[in-house]
């Protein structure tokens, strides 16, 4: 495993880390025994950073992580998120009182005295224009409830606004072969301010594994079945906002540059790691073998300039018109 600085946190984190949404909810059937085995396997392979949220299975993901970490001696940093428990999910709900309440619940779920990294969970854009929200996070740091804080965003514009606040240490953002825009301006600004960049949805909800077809079906409790048009949350979280059929066409083109002995998923993860601004990427895994496949991406050689250019060509031809202006 290779490690990179996570902004100004002082942590060196595994460049391929663990996203724990899938072991909590919204990704179809999941077996807790396999989830626990997957977490253990990730730590065995050098993963030292896990990303979760208080709404993944209504705290179930956080509790599974706590259970595993009790059995391990390694230092593993856990990032969780707060805000999506609000109903309705509106900017006015991001009060000091609500944030403190969410943090106390996550502290209990994670069975810890302080949260390593708390992230605002894709709040409404207006929240980024309310300094009092970030002052409330400062107070939680002073109280010893959280060590660091950051944001999880939908849009590049939100990321650029968030990093104007001096104590925002990290930004979690969607970036993958189907979502290029963060690399244009945000990455440069993040590097200038020493912001940790956590890349989520690296495989476009599985499209970039190359295993899906027009006949692939998803269970009713899988967001890939019920959120393709943004019915439940931001459309960009499902298949990175790309039309499923169009995504399949683009995938067929990308398969042409997969190295011998590798998979498209590993190529997609390695492509993300080609960008120095990226601190880590957090592919999900529900089983140990999925963890192993993800981690192998860190061992792939760098992509050639020719292959990087080819990925841009595929993006421009198939994906850019649908997503580039939106997020």
Rosetta silent file (secondary structure, phi, psi, omega in degrees, C-alpha in Angstrom):
SEQUENCE: XXXXXXXXXXXXXXXXXXXXXXXXXXXXXXXXXXXXXXXXXXXXXXXXXXXXXXXXXXXXXXXXXXXXXXXXXXXXXXXXXXXXXXXXXXXXXXXXXXXXXXXXXXXXXXXXXXXXXXXXXXXXXXXXXXXXXXXXXXXXXXXXXXXXXXXXXXXXXXXXXXXXXXXXXXXXXXXXXXXXXXXXXXXXXXXXXXXXXXXXXXXXXXXXXXXXXXXXXXXXXXXXXXXXXXXXXXXXXXXXXXXXXXXXXXXXXXXXXXXXXXXXXXXXXXXXXXXXXXXXXXXXXXXXXXXXXXXXXXXXXXXXXXXXXXXXXXXXXXXXXXXXXXX
SCORE:     score description
SCORE:     0.000 S_00000001
   1 L     0.000  141.670  173.930    0.000    0.000    0.000 S_00000001
   2 L  -103.582  154.020 -176.196    1.105    3.533   -0.729 S_00000001
   3 E  -127.385  148.710 -179.536    0.267    6.451    1.549 S_00000001
   4 E  -134.693  156.473  176.929   -0.398   10.138    0.948 S_00000001
   5 E   -68.588  135.862  174.210   -0.844   13.198    3.133 S_00000001
   6 L   -98.211   79.617  178.493   -4.429   14.010    4.022 S_00000001
   7 L    55.197 -134.232 -177.057   -4.139   17.758    3.798 S_00000001
   8 L   -97.883   17.806  178.727   -3.171   19.487    7.053 S_00000001
   9 L   -72.390  -22.497 -174.064   -4.431   16.697    9.317 S_00000001
  10 L    86.147    2.689 -178.783   -0.911   15.361    9.760 S_00000001
  11 L   -96.954  144.111  167.379   -2.090   11.898    8.718 S_00000001
  12 E  -102.316  117.355 -175.151   -0.656    9.656    6.051 S_00000001
  13 E  -114.613  151.656  179.029   -3.583    7.698    4.646 S_00000001
  14 E   -61.471  130.187 -174.781   -3.757    4.703    2.333 S_00000001
  15 L   -66.704  -28.587  167.078   -4.266    5.971   -1.204 S_00000001
  16 E  -107.489  108.507 -177.842   -6.863    3.241   -1.736 S_00000001
  17 L  -109.580 -157.872 -170.322   -9.019    3.363    1.381 S_00000001
  18 E  -125.637  121.211  173.407  -12.424    1.952    2.337 S_00000001
  19 E   -95.498  125.393 -169.528  -15.842    3.456    1.634 S_00000001
  20 L  -105.883   19.792  174.962  -18.424    2.051    4.046 S_00000001
  21 L   -64.014  -46.578 -172.759  -21.701    3.138    2.449 S_00000001
  22 L   -63.080  -29.463 -179.146  -22.287   -0.278    0.898 S_00000001
  23 L   -83.931   -3.270  178.816  -21.991   -2.152    4.205 S_00000001
  24 L  -101.608  -51.121 -175.417  -24.618    0.108    5.737 S_00000001
  25 L  -174.415  170.888  168.081  -27.445    0.486    3.262 S_00000001
  26 L    69.780   14.937  178.335  -28.728    1.340   -0.219 S_00000001
  27 E  -129.084   30.893  179.735  -26.612   -1.183   -2.134 S_00000001
  28 L    80.394 -164.133 -174.762  -28.830   -4.242   -2.060 S_00000001
  29 L   -63.897  138.044  178.880  -28.384   -7.306    0.098 S_00000001
  30 L  -141.593  143.588 -178.839  -25.476   -7.265    2.519 S_00000001
  31 L  -112.075  121.249 -176.851  -24.214   -9.813    5.036 S_00000001
  32 H   -58.981  -35.733  179.361  -22.714   -8.404    8.234 S_00000001
  33 H   -62.596  -41.938  178.093  -20.291  -11.303    8.518 S_00000001
  34 H   -69.400  -37.245  178.701  -18.918  -10.559    5.062 S_00000001
  35 H   -61.489  -45.105  178.991  -18.827   -6.828    5.814 S_00000001
  36 H   -63.562  -41.734  177.949  -16.781   -7.447    8.946 S_00000001
  37 H   -63.403  -37.271  178.947  -14.470   -9.779    7.022 S_00000001
  38 H   -64.755  -42.975  178.103  -14.070   -7.094    4.337 S_00000001
  39 H   -62.411  -45.200  178.049  -13.076   -4.482    6.915 S_00000001
  40 H   -60.872  -42.784 -178.922  -10.558   -6.840    8.488 S_00000001
  41 H   -64.202  -38.557  178.300   -9.107   -7.700    5.078 S_00000001
  42 H   -60.110  -45.958 -179.870   -8.734   -4.023    4.233 S_00000001
  43 H   -66.562  -38.086  175.793   -6.739   -3.412    7.407 S_00000001
  44 H   -55.061  -37.426 -174.783   -4.669   -6.536    6.727 S_00000001
  45 L   -89.667    7.109  174.190   -3.715   -5.019    3.369 S_00000001
  46 L   100.526    2.791  176.143   -2.652   -1.678    4.839 S_00000001
  47 L   -68.645  128.047 -178.500   -5.839    0.351    4.598 S_00000001
  48 L  -129.091   19.758  179.370   -5.819    2.865    7.457 S_00000001
  49 E  -144.021  126.332 -178.853   -8.684    5.189    6.529 S_00000001
  50 E  -126.235  133.666  178.907  -12.399    4.344    6.513 S_00000001
  51 E  -111.259  131.971  178.809  -15.185    6.665    5.426 S_00000001
  52 L  -142.827 -166.808  176.859  -18.736    6.273    6.696 S_00000001
  53 L  -159.099  156.209 -177.426  -21.780    8.359    7.672 S_00000001
  54 L   -70.026  -16.311  179.835  -24.389    8.423   10.408 S_00000001
  55 L   -97.480   -2.547  178.070  -27.165    7.659    7.908 S_00000001
  56 L   -73.624  101.305 -175.707  -25.586    4.564    6.367 S_00000001
  57 L    67.572   28.796  179.146  -28.015    1.990    7.713 S_00000001
  58 L    55.867   40.889  179.570  -29.095    4.496   10.379 S_00000001
  59 L    98.439   -6.314 -176.867  -25.717    4.138   12.098 S_00000001
  60 H   -62.023  -41.981  179.322  -25.231    0.448   11.286 S_00000001
  61 H   -60.487  -45.270  178.744  -22.093    1.109    9.242 S_00000001
  62 H   -59.313  -42.805 -176.803  -20.545    3.120   12.097 S_00000001
  63 H   -68.631  -36.019  176.012  -21.296    0.350   14.583 S_00000001
  64 H   -63.575  -42.144  179.354  -19.762   -2.345   12.377 S_00000001
  65 H   -61.572  -44.592  178.836  -16.587   -0.287   12.049 S_00000001
  66 H   -59.410  -41.014  179.905  -16.410    0.156   15.827 S_00000001
  67 H   -61.208  -43.142 -179.024  -16.798   -3.587   16.289 S_00000001
  68 H   -69.190  -44.297 -175.539  -13.904   -4.329   13.944 S_00000001
  69 H   -66.713  -24.599  175.090  -11.566   -1.678   15.321 S_00000001
  70 H   -62.810  -26.623 -176.195  -11.969   -3.056   18.841 S_00000001
  71 L   -94.316    0.784 -176.165  -10.300   -6.210   17.554 S_00000001
  72 L  -117.072  151.258  177.322   -7.384   -4.444   15.853 S_00000001
  73 L  -101.435  -12.957 -177.770   -4.244   -2.807   17.194 S_00000001
  74 L   -69.387  152.610  173.470   -3.493   -0.733   14.078 S_00000001
  75 L   -82.159  113.245  179.591   -4.174    2.995   13.976 S_00000001
  76 L  -124.073  121.566 -179.925   -7.105    3.396   11.580 S_00000001
  77 E   -84.054  137.205  179.932   -8.647    6.819   11.041 S_00000001
  78 E  -118.831  125.092  174.019  -12.420    6.967   10.670 S_00000001
  79 E  -105.418  131.582  173.914  -14.230    9.777    8.903 S_00000001
  80 E  -125.468  178.692 -174.144  -17.966   10.086    9.353 S_00000001
  81 E  -134.446  156.194 -179.214  -20.544   12.597    8.171 S_00000001
  82 E  -140.929  147.070  175.405  -23.386   14.586    9.665 S_00000001
  83 L   131.392  -33.858 -175.021  -26.372   16.490    8.354 S_00000001
  84 L   -77.673   -3.191  174.199  -28.437   14.068    6.310 S_00000001
  85 L   -74.975  -14.915  179.820  -30.431   13.019    9.354 S_00000001
  86 L   -63.832  136.894  177.483  -32.281   16.310    9.014 S_00000001
  87 L  -142.715  103.762    6.506  -35.852   15.981    7.811 S_00000001
  88 L   -76.630  155.915  179.587  -36.407   18.103    5.890 S_00000001
  89 L   -84.848   89.915 -176.106  -32.790   18.417    4.806 S_00000001
  90 L  -129.340  159.293 -176.318  -32.577   22.210    4.667 S_00000001
  91 H   -58.468  -37.078 -177.781  -29.906   24.787    5.420 S_00000001
  92 H   -64.186  -16.631  178.029  -31.738   26.071    8.498 S_00000001
  93 H   -77.974  -13.866 -177.941  -31.263   22.651   10.110 S_00000001
  94 L   -83.488   67.422  179.303  -27.482   23.072   10.221 S_00000001
  95 L   -99.764  163.463  177.428  -27.480   24.590   13.693 S_00000001
  96 H   -60.070  -39.097 -178.597  -24.905   24.198   16.445 S_00000001
  97 H   -65.127  -45.807 -179.565  -27.457   22.249   18.480 S_00000001
  98 H   -66.778  -42.134  179.560  -28.254   19.773   15.712 S_00000001
  99 H   -62.660  -41.636  178.482  -24.613   19.246   14.772 S_00000001
 100 H   -62.870  -39.020  179.083  -23.707   18.613   18.415 S_00000001
 101 H   -65.615  -43.199  178.567  -26.564   16.100   18.665 S_00000001
 102 H   -63.124  -41.246 -178.972  -25.447   14.278   15.521 S_00000001
 103 H   -63.927  -43.151  179.334  -21.864   14.151   16.769 S_00000001
 104 H   -60.108  -38.927  179.369  -22.905   12.672   20.126 S_00000001
 105 H   -66.235  -42.648  179.003  -24.803    9.930   18.321 S_00000001
 106 H   -67.928  -36.114  175.953  -21.826    9.104   16.086 S_00000001
 107 H   -59.173  -40.935  178.655  -19.491    9.073   19.084 S_00000001
 108 H   -67.958  -46.105  179.992  -21.738    6.452   20.652 S_00000001
 109 H   -60.460  -41.949 -177.361  -21.987    4.419   17.437 S_00000001
 110 H   -84.096   -7.505  178.657  -18.236    4.515   16.893 S_00000001
 111 L    53.221   53.614 -178.124  -17.556    3.900   20.596 S_00000001
 112 L  -140.547  162.135 -179.419  -14.925    6.607   20.726 S_00000001
 113 L   -88.475  -22.255  179.788  -14.204    9.784   22.673 S_00000001
 114 L  -147.988  137.679  176.699  -13.426   11.902   19.604 S_00000001
 115 E   -80.574  129.897 -178.714  -14.293   11.623   15.929 S_00000001
 116 E   -59.957  -51.811 -177.535  -11.165   11.674   13.767 S_00000001
 117 E  -143.510  119.576  175.102  -12.772   13.568   10.900 S_00000001
 118 E  -104.519  132.701  179.961  -16.306   14.927   10.730 S_00000001
 119 E  -120.385  134.233  169.310  -17.652   15.957    7.336 S_00000001
 120 E   -63.898  134.871 -168.566  -20.769   17.942    6.553 S_00000001
 121 E   -96.192   83.014  177.399  -22.801   15.503    4.476 S_00000001
 122 L    47.461   58.549 -179.520  -23.563   17.207    1.173 S_00000001
 123 L   -70.962  165.746  173.092  -25.518   20.079    2.704 S_00000001
 124 L   -56.580  148.447 -175.798  -27.583   22.522    0.648 S_00000001
 125 H   -52.680  -36.060 -177.386  -25.368   25.049   -1.135 S_00000001
 126 H   -57.221  -29.751 -178.357  -26.579   27.841    1.141 S_00000001
 127 H   -58.738  -34.941 -178.043  -24.829   26.223    4.114 S_00000001
 128 H   -68.867  -11.363  178.698  -21.434   27.083    2.653 S_00000001
 129 H  -105.504   17.700  178.760  -22.378   30.759    2.910 S_00000001
 130 L  -118.993   94.675 -178.226  -23.165   30.563    6.620 S_00000001
 131 H   -56.256  -28.767 -177.484  -20.008   31.157    8.703 S_00000001
 132 H   -63.988  -26.248  176.801  -21.864   30.229   11.874 S_00000001
 133 H   -65.491  -42.860 -178.605  -22.013   26.606   10.724 S_00000001
 134 H   -75.512  -28.259  172.285  -18.237   26.424   10.552 S_00000001
 135 H   -65.047  -37.286  176.783  -17.937   28.269   13.853 S_00000001
 136 H   -63.632  -38.146  176.529  -20.065   25.510   15.381 S_00000001
 137 H   -66.905  -38.695  175.294  -17.608   22.951   14.008 S_00000001
 138 H   -58.678  -40.891 -179.926  -14.731   24.953   15.509 S_00000001
 139 H   -65.004  -36.041  178.141  -16.490   24.752   18.860 S_00000001
 140 H   -67.962  -33.026  174.221  -16.775   20.962   18.545 S_00000001
 141 H   -66.473  -46.847 -179.805  -13.024   20.790   17.934 S_00000001
 142 H   -60.789  -33.276 -179.988  -12.364   22.959   20.986 S_00000001
 143 L   -78.508   -5.589  179.648  -14.638   20.711   23.036 S_00000001
 144 L    78.962   13.072 -179.802  -12.583   17.679   21.998 S_00000001
 145 L   -80.964  -32.173  177.052  -15.510   16.005   20.275 S_00000001
 146 E  -133.051  148.350  178.677  -13.873   16.007   16.827 S_00000001
 147 E   -86.521  -43.477 -179.171  -10.205   16.234   15.816 S_00000001
 148 E  -143.755  162.362  174.471  -10.688   17.697   12.334 S_00000001
 149 E  -140.008  157.892  178.997  -13.535   18.612   10.041 S_00000001
 150 E  -153.049 -161.568 -178.619  -14.217   18.872    6.345 S_00000001
 151 E  -136.724  151.303  169.123  -17.040   18.745    3.851 S_00000001
 152 E  -113.615  124.513 -169.715  -18.556   16.288    1.422 S_00000001
 153 L  -121.170  159.681  171.033  -19.834   18.169   -1.605 S_00000001
 154 L   -95.282  -38.552 -170.667  -21.856   17.606   -4.750 S_00000001
 155 L  -116.396  148.574  176.046  -20.533   20.537   -6.782 S_00000001
 156 H   -57.585  -40.232 -178.914  -17.125   22.000   -7.529 S_00000001
 157 H   -60.502  -36.382  177.939  -18.482   25.424   -6.657 S_00000001
 158 H   -67.227  -39.566  178.725  -19.360   24.204   -3.157 S_00000001
 159 H   -62.989  -43.764 -179.230  -15.865   22.820   -2.704 S_00000001
 160 H   -64.369  -37.295  177.392  -14.269   26.097   -3.725 S_00000001
 161 H   -69.645  -42.693 -176.221  -16.443   28.018   -1.275 S_00000001
 162 H   -59.788  -40.018 -174.998  -15.856   25.557    1.572 S_00000001
 163 L   -76.943    1.152  169.899  -12.075   25.813    1.451 S_00000001
 164 L   -72.993  -22.888  177.765  -12.296   29.537    2.085 S_00000001
 165 L   -78.795  125.908 -167.552  -12.974   28.633    5.731 S_00000001
 166 L   -63.940  -24.037 -176.003   -9.546   28.307    7.366 S_00000001
 167 L  -102.814    5.950  170.350  -10.210   25.174    9.411 S_00000001
 168 E   -71.348  118.699 -174.723  -11.758   23.058    6.672 S_00000001
 169 E   -99.431  -25.549 -174.379   -9.113   20.336    6.304 S_00000001
 170 E  -141.648  155.002  171.345  -10.672   18.019    3.725 S_00000001
 171 E  -131.703  126.870  173.320  -13.098   17.922    0.827 S_00000001
 172 E  -100.913  130.265 -172.063  -14.803   14.742   -0.315 S_00000001
 173 E  -148.053  152.507  176.004  -15.896   14.946   -3.931 S_00000001
 174 E   -79.590  126.370  179.083  -16.969   12.721   -6.821 S_00000001
 175 L  -152.035  124.945  179.107  -14.133   12.266   -9.301 S_00000001
 176 E  -165.160 -175.243 -179.518  -13.695    9.428  -11.757 S_00000001
 177 L   -59.520  -18.102  178.324  -13.327    8.616  -15.453 S_00000001
 178 L  -105.780    7.112 -178.887  -16.900    9.894  -15.859 S_00000001
 179 E  -146.799   92.079 -171.843  -16.461   13.038  -13.749 S_00000001
 180 L   -97.198  -18.368 -167.353  -13.468   15.186  -14.734 S_00000001
 181 H   -56.769  -36.083 -179.562  -14.408   18.693  -13.709 S_00000001
 182 H   -55.915  -27.238 -177.168  -12.762   18.741  -10.241 S_00000001
 183 H   -73.804  -12.985 -173.296   -9.348   18.446  -11.909 S_00000001
 184 L   -76.801  -49.116 -177.903   -9.761   21.722  -13.790 S_00000001
 185 L  -128.243  -43.187 -174.289   -9.693   24.319  -10.993 S_00000001
 186 H   -59.482  -44.912 -178.078  -10.547   22.760   -7.663 S_00000001
 187 H   -58.107  -41.605  179.892   -7.534   20.449   -7.486 S_00000001
 188 H   -63.362  -43.773  178.919   -5.168   23.355   -8.026 S_00000001
 189 H   -66.637  -38.268  179.143   -6.849   25.412   -5.300 S_00000001
 190 H   -63.507  -43.050  178.100   -6.896   22.439   -2.937 S_00000001
 191 H   -64.017  -40.569 -179.569   -3.170   21.898   -3.371 S_00000001
 192 H   -62.303  -32.736 -177.810   -2.453   25.586   -2.814 S_00000001
 193 L  -100.585    4.348 -179.469   -4.360   25.483    0.502 S_00000001
 194 L    56.003   52.150  177.820   -3.134   21.993    1.484 S_00000001
 195 L   -94.689  133.009  173.398   -6.621   20.530    1.523 S_00000001
 196 E   -72.961  133.185 -179.423   -7.018   16.773    1.714 S_00000001
 197 E  -112.939  116.592  179.596   -9.038   15.460   -1.231 S_00000001
 198 E  -105.710  119.368 -175.479  -11.094   12.314   -0.655 S_00000001
 199 E   -97.086  118.987  176.649  -12.495   10.851   -3.871 S_00000001
 200 E  -108.807  171.106 -176.305  -15.826    9.055   -3.637 S_00000001
 201 L    50.735   45.507 -174.457  -17.906    7.192   -6.258 S_00000001
 202 L   -68.004  -22.744 -178.504  -14.627    6.241   -7.985 S_00000001
 203 L  -109.769   19.009  177.810  -16.243    3.450  -10.004 S_00000001
 204 H    50.825   50.765  177.932  -19.422    5.365  -10.920 S_00000001
 205 H    58.470   30.789  176.917  -21.597    3.052   -8.810 S_00000001
 206 H    98.500  -14.294  177.549  -20.124   -0.007  -10.497 S_00000001
 207 H   -56.571  -40.171 -175.586  -20.404    1.130  -14.109 S_00000001
 208 H   -82.666    9.449  168.230  -16.619    1.388  -14.278 S_00000001
 209 H   -79.939  -20.569 -177.065  -16.158   -2.208  -13.193 S_00000001
 210 L    76.928    8.367 -176.035  -17.121   -3.187  -16.726 S_00000001
 211 L   -97.355   -7.573 -176.075  -19.313   -5.979  -15.351 S_00000001
 212 L   -91.970  152.247  178.930  -22.699   -4.416  -16.015 S_00000001
 213 L  -135.319  177.646  176.281  -24.850   -4.927  -19.090 S_00000001
 214 L   -65.408  -18.648 -179.052  -28.216   -3.773  -20.362 S_00000001
 215 L   -93.244   -6.418 -179.469  -29.670   -6.860  -18.713 S_00000001
 216 L   -61.781  134.095  177.503  -28.229   -6.148  -15.259 S_00000001
 217 L  -118.816  157.391 -178.944  -30.940   -5.722  -12.627 S_00000001
 218 L  -128.163  144.265 -178.918  -30.798   -4.178   -9.158 S_00000001
 219 L   -68.053  157.292 -176.186  -32.843   -4.983   -6.082 S_00000001
 220 L   -59.664  -24.981 -179.583  -35.490   -2.457   -4.970 S_00000001
 221 L   -92.828   14.144  178.417  -33.371   -1.376   -1.977 S_00000001
 222 E  -103.426  126.037 -175.557  -30.386   -0.530   -4.208 S_00000001
 223 H   -60.659  -19.544  178.035  -30.087    3.166   -5.100 S_00000001
 224 H   -71.513  -12.608  174.692  -29.071    2.142   -8.617 S_00000001
 225 H   -94.842  -34.151 -170.364  -32.684    1.006   -9.043 S_00000001
 226 H  -114.782   -0.420 -176.929  -34.483    3.921   -7.404 S_00000001
 227 L  -126.286   22.440 -175.847  -32.281    7.024   -7.739 S_00000001
 228 L   -63.653  -26.733  179.278  -31.240    7.167  -11.404 S_00000001
 229 L  -109.193   14.981 -179.934  -33.068   10.456  -11.878 S_00000001
 230 L    77.919   31.285 -177.247  -32.310   11.808   -8.405 S_00000001
 231 L   -66.950  -30.726 -175.001  -35.599   10.698   -6.868 S_00000001
 232 L  -112.567  -33.071  175.931  -34.141   10.240   -3.360 S_00000001
 233 L  -154.699 -172.125 -172.221  -30.903   12.266   -3.314 S_00000001
 234 L   -55.737  131.198 -178.271  -28.586   13.973   -5.764 S_00000001
 235 H   -57.912  -30.681 -177.376  -28.599   12.211   -9.115 S_00000001
 236 H   -63.526  -15.629  179.199  -24.832   12.563   -9.335 S_00000001
 237 H   -78.623  -17.354 -178.019  -24.395    9.954   -6.583 S_00000001
 238 L  -110.326  116.069 -176.078  -25.837    7.219   -8.823 S_00000001
 239 H    56.700   28.169 -179.999  -23.686    6.247  -11.827 S_00000001
 240 H    56.646   22.423  178.920  -21.997    9.668  -11.339 S_00000001
 241 H    84.305    2.550 -176.956  -25.066   11.196  -12.954 S_00000001
 242 L   -86.115  137.938  172.166  -24.441    9.466  -16.280 S_00000001
 243 L   -56.051  131.546 -173.149  -27.276    7.893  -18.250 S_00000001
 244 H   -56.831  -47.534 -178.151  -26.894    4.146  -17.767 S_00000001
 245 H   -63.430  -41.838  178.107  -26.998    3.207  -21.451 S_00000001
 246 H   -63.961  -40.174  178.315  -24.506    5.929  -22.360 S_00000001
 247 H   -60.490  -41.039  178.595  -22.232    4.775  -19.581 S_00000001
 248 H   -62.047  -39.031  178.556  -22.232    1.242  -20.925 S_00000001
 249 H   -64.295  -42.673 -179.989  -21.179    2.535  -24.361 S_00000001
 250 H   -66.273  -37.811  179.269  -18.319    4.528  -22.865 S_00000001
 251 H   -59.948  -40.125  179.490  -17.199    1.541  -20.804 S_00000001
 252 H   -60.553  -33.814  177.061  -16.811   -0.546  -23.965 S_00000001
 253 H   -72.328  -39.699 -177.890  -14.357    2.058  -25.255 S_00000001
 254 H   -69.378  -28.013  179.312  -12.420    2.209  -21.986 S_00000001
 255 H   -60.078  -22.030 -176.840  -12.011   -1.569  -21.913 S_00000001
 256 H   -66.974  -18.930 -177.266   -9.654   -1.207  -24.878 S_00000001
 257 H  -112.448   12.781  178.039   -6.858    0.193  -22.686 S_00000001
 258 L   -70.241  126.292 -179.526   -7.112   -2.176  -19.703 S_00000001
 259 L   -65.456  152.771  177.165   -3.632   -3.649  -19.091 S_00000001
 260 L   -59.909  133.567  179.068   -3.173   -7.396  -19.312 S_00000001
 261 L    86.282   -2.993  179.295   -3.839   -9.021  -15.969 S_00000001
 262 L  -113.853  173.885  176.940   -5.812   -6.033  -14.645 S_00000001
 263 L  -115.857  164.027  176.418   -9.486   -5.117  -14.554 S_00000001
 264 H   -61.851  -38.212  179.193  -11.295   -2.018  -15.716 S_00000001
 265 H   -60.203  -43.324  179.070  -12.097   -1.223  -12.070 S_00000001
 266 H   -65.950  -38.952  176.380   -8.408   -1.296  -11.184 S_00000001
 267 H   -62.649  -41.662 -178.785   -7.584    0.895  -14.169 S_00000001
 268 H   -63.853  -39.600  177.466  -10.292    3.341  -13.101 S_00000001
 269 H   -69.354  -40.678  179.754   -8.870    3.566   -9.582 S_00000001
 270 H   -65.534  -34.249  176.614   -5.317    3.936  -10.873 S_00000001
 271 H   -59.198  -43.953  178.336   -6.485    6.753  -13.165 S_00000001
 272 H   -59.949  -41.543 -176.967   -7.706    8.666  -10.107 S_00000001
 273 H   -72.094   -7.563  175.252   -4.365    8.175   -8.374 S_00000001
 274 L   -70.238  -13.553 -176.566   -2.596    9.800  -11.317 S_00000001
 275 L   -98.817  116.736 -174.304   -3.689   13.162   -9.884 S_00000001
 276 L   -62.403  -25.292 -179.099   -1.332   14.438   -7.193 S_00000001
 277 L   -68.585  -21.220 -177.777   -4.064   16.505   -5.532 S_00000001
 278 L   -74.376  127.439  174.618   -5.894   13.311   -4.556 S_00000001
 279 L   -84.559  -45.772  178.108   -5.173   12.114   -1.028 S_00000001
 280 E  -162.090  162.628  172.216   -7.135    8.892   -1.295 S_00000001
 281 E  -120.089  151.319 -170.287  -10.053    7.236   -3.000 S_00000001
 282 L  -125.910   66.090  175.525  -12.707    5.279   -1.118 S_00000001
 283 L   -61.749  145.915  177.716  -14.206    2.485   -3.231 S_00000001
 284 E   -82.559  160.638  176.641  -16.851    0.476   -1.443 S_00000001
 285 L  -155.983  135.123  177.013  -16.617   -3.227   -0.728 S_00000001
 286 L  -108.111   -9.898 -178.247  -19.052   -5.717    0.761 S_00000001
 287 L  -139.315  154.387 -178.349  -16.762   -8.760    0.589 S_00000001
 288 H   -56.904  -38.561 -177.459  -13.041   -9.422    1.205 S_00000001
 289 H   -67.051  -29.025  175.255  -12.352  -10.278   -2.431 S_00000001
 290 H   -68.065  -39.229  175.266  -13.701   -6.889   -3.493 S_00000001
 291 H   -58.840  -47.075 -178.151  -11.261   -5.242   -1.085 S_00000001
 292 H   -60.400  -43.171  179.062   -8.406   -7.237   -2.566 S_00000001
 293 H   -62.635  -42.511 -179.610   -9.354   -6.219   -6.103 S_00000001
 294 H   -63.747  -46.813 -175.231   -9.538   -2.550   -5.120 S_00000001
 295 H   -64.597  -31.467  179.466   -6.230   -2.498   -3.291 S_00000001
 296 H   -61.228  -21.551  179.905   -4.410   -4.080   -6.242 S_00000001
 297 H   -60.429  -31.440 -179.390   -5.054   -0.896   -8.189 S_00000001
 298 H   -66.721  -19.603 -178.235   -2.351    0.836   -6.156 S_00000001
 299 H   -92.068   -7.797  178.486    0.202   -1.595   -7.596 S_00000001
 300 L   -67.671  146.087  175.845   -0.574   -0.868  -11.245 S_00000001
 301 L   -66.881  159.234  178.089    2.083    1.152  -13.085 S_00000001
 302 L   -57.541  148.588  176.022    1.248    4.778  -13.923 S_00000001
 303 L   -72.476  146.052  178.570   -0.918    5.302  -16.981 S_00000001
 304 L   -73.728  162.391  175.430    0.866    6.544  -20.075 S_00000001
 305 H   -60.228  -35.304  179.188    0.189    9.990  -21.517 S_00000001
 306 H   -62.950  -45.149 -179.287   -1.432    8.223  -24.448 S_00000001
 307 H   -68.672  -37.738  177.288   -3.864    6.366  -22.191 S_00000001
 308 H   -62.752  -40.227  178.224   -4.653    9.502  -20.178 S_00000001
 309 H   -66.198  -37.465  179.626   -5.431   11.306  -23.419 S_00000001
 310 H   -63.996  -42.077  177.888   -7.622    8.410  -24.560 S_00000001
 311 H   -60.199  -41.301  178.131   -9.675    8.584  -21.355 S_00000001
 312 H   -62.867  -39.017  179.817  -10.218   12.310  -21.975 S_00000001
 313 H   -64.103  -42.865  178.603  -11.342   11.570  -25.529 S_00000001
 314 H   -64.139  -43.077  177.816  -13.896    9.021  -24.342 S_00000001
 315 H   -59.454  -47.967 -177.865  -15.128   11.471  -21.698 S_00000001
 316 H   -62.693  -37.599 -175.300  -15.457   14.275  -24.218 S_00000001
 317 H   -77.263  -38.742 -171.200  -17.286   12.100  -26.726 S_00000001
 318 H  -109.162  -35.717 -164.962  -19.716   10.276  -24.437 S_00000001
 319 H  -107.300  -42.391 -173.453  -19.906   11.865  -21.000 S_00000001
 320 H   -48.389  -46.867 -176.745  -19.061   15.562  -21.006 S_00000001
 321 H   -59.599  -27.971 -176.947  -22.350   16.776  -22.574 S_00000001
 322 H   -83.810  -38.734 -165.199  -24.360   15.069  -19.815 S_00000001
 323 H  -120.112  -24.341 -166.153  -22.429   15.874  -16.643 S_00000001
 324 L   -60.405  -40.531 -175.588  -19.666   18.447  -17.003 S_00000001
 325 L   -80.586  -12.863 -171.260  -21.794   21.558  -16.521 S_00000001
 326 L   -88.241  -37.433 -174.495  -23.905   20.086  -13.706 S_00000001
 327 L  -123.568    0.000    0.000  -21.413   19.246  -10.988 S_00000001
